[in-house]
């Protein structure tokens, strides 16, 4: 707001601007009055997203205000608000933007890894006499840092998928559930916290709220609903989703919630295709994103695993995929050396391929009408395929070399042009032009 009487010295923040604005200041005194104006022009970076996102016509994808499909090329930056300084956050987000990432998942208030205190030394909440964090007393200084980072992301065209209060694996101490599940933080308190978030962030149009956080139980639902009530009472209309435990989709527990309008798929890489197909085939139609799988530099990951859990979901009807890296999500002392990782480069290739094609019109070829042989069984070596409804484009992803039989008649027109695309290097090579009739076998080149 910019109105009313102001002090003759000092400063006033007008908050984040999503549109160009003109401000007029009138100064009056014994000698009369004089007015001056200043116009602030807001111009997003070229090629960035016109937020906020909205539902696409098919209800399975999202698009921006210009009608451009929004492919979620996501990175797990869970500890972004607590582990990094403002300058470091700028470095990280700019790196992700340049690599083609479009979305970052983050804890609004962290409870593990350099948390809950942020790098400026601020806690997110006051503490009671017993040491319990009081959600009715958010610390403006902590959230001012969050504001700053959210605005950096907005200007770079990056979506932030933010958990208001990450609950934690099995409701344990790595998350906020032990604090929320106390007599101090009642449903009324959690609703007031939701109102605080809604009021504070309603001007930021690059946010999707994500409830839960590696955990769902019947006892968590009342206070989750309370947070949502508070947000929706004060915020602009938004997509709201939820994050459960591994191998659990959001729709498994929140399908009856009127606020739940964006699904998440959480799986290991070997089950990523299966879980994505299951979510695509659910009777309740809404956008779905592969939110989390195996992390690079953690556990039994491989480069093929990282690639597969990106490509399988999109070819199975999802609106995008997230990757994670053990160095990055925690923002360890050596986090910057993980920016140019195998997984990061692979996600850049993934983004370029799908953005070069009408990916949002792809229909999963689950029954094998396009890829008639070579699919294999659902699992770590599954070959996924999809074709656009108009037959303009068909894509097959295989994690290993094998013969692929394609029904060429599923491609529109008399001739089909075929390409190989290497997801490890991002290089494409022309195979040739073929009649769009009959069945033809293709075998990928060796690595």
Secondary structure, DSSP 4 states (H G I P E B T S, - for coil): ---S---SSS-------SS-EEEEEEEEETTEEEEEEEEE---PPTT---SSPEE-TTSSSEE-TTS-B--EEEEE-TTHHHHS-HHHHHHHHHHHHHHT--EEEEESS--SSS-SS-TTS--SEEE-TTS-EEEEEE-HHHHHHHHHHHHHHHHTT-EEEEESS---GGG-TTSSHHHHSSSSS-HHHHHHHHHHHHHHHTT--SEEEEEESS---HHHHHHHHHHHHHHHHHSPP--EEEE-STT--THHHHTT-TT--SEEEE--GGGHHHHHHHHHTSSS---EEEEE-PEETSSS--HHHHHHHHHHHHHTT-SEEEEEEHHHHHT-TTGGGGTT-HHHHHHHHHHHHHHTTTGGGEEE-TT-SSEEES---SSTTPPEEEEETTSS-EEEE-SS--EEEEEGGGSSSSEEEEEEEETTTTEEEEEEEEESSSEEEEEPPP-
